[in-house]
Amino acid sequence: MSTMLYSAELWPLTIPQKIKLDAAHNKFQRRLLGITWKDKVHNIRNQTKLQRMDLIIKERRLRWLGHVLRMEDDRIPKQATRWKMDSCTRRAGRPRSNWIDTVSRDLKSISMAWEDAEQAAVDREDWRRRVAQCVFDTG
């Protein structure tokens, strides 16, 4: 699991990537439990009590966000969250999903604005509780 999710908190996942990660996770769980397709077990998450991969990655992404928001202002990751490109034009078509947009969507799913997250991340215990709660609420 740790090898498969190495630096996953920085990935802006697409839907096909989520499907592939869930499929690989299910395959690994089946192999660990010794379940084959002949056994006709449909939902192995009931047996293993593990979350879906996209929820695990969402939790990691929000934990990393809390870490970045607690950094000093002169650190590069913190500066990257506030950086805006002014004089650049994008190509035609739908813009690619980036990390900031993905995190903003995650925050919106737990009814929190970016400014609220900056204030909440200061208290580590409160931030951990909120992040864990958001994963259990949506899972």
C-alpha positions, 0 to 999 in steps of 0.5 A: 500500500505504501509503495502504491501510494507514494506521494499520492497526496500531491496527485490530482486524480482523474476518474480513470486513475481512481478506477485503476487504483481501486481495481489494484487495491481490490486485487491486492486484498483478494490475493492477501485473503486468498479469494479467487474469482471462483469464490464469487465474493463481491465486496471484500471491503466488508471483510477487510474494513478498509476504505476506498483508495480515493478516500485514503488519498483524500485523507492524505491530501488534506493531512498534507494541506494542514502541514503546508498551511502550518509552514512558515511563509518563506517555505516554497510549498506554502508559497506555491499554494498562493502563487498565481500566474498572471501573464500566461494564456492557456490552450483551448479546451478544458484546463487540466486539474491541478492540486489546488483545485483538487484540494479546494474540492476536497475542502468544499466536500467537508463544508470548509473554505480555504480561509477556514482551513488556514485557521483550523490547521493551526490546531493539529488535533482539531485538524486531524479530527476534521480530516478523519471525520470527513473520510468516515462521513463520505466512506 
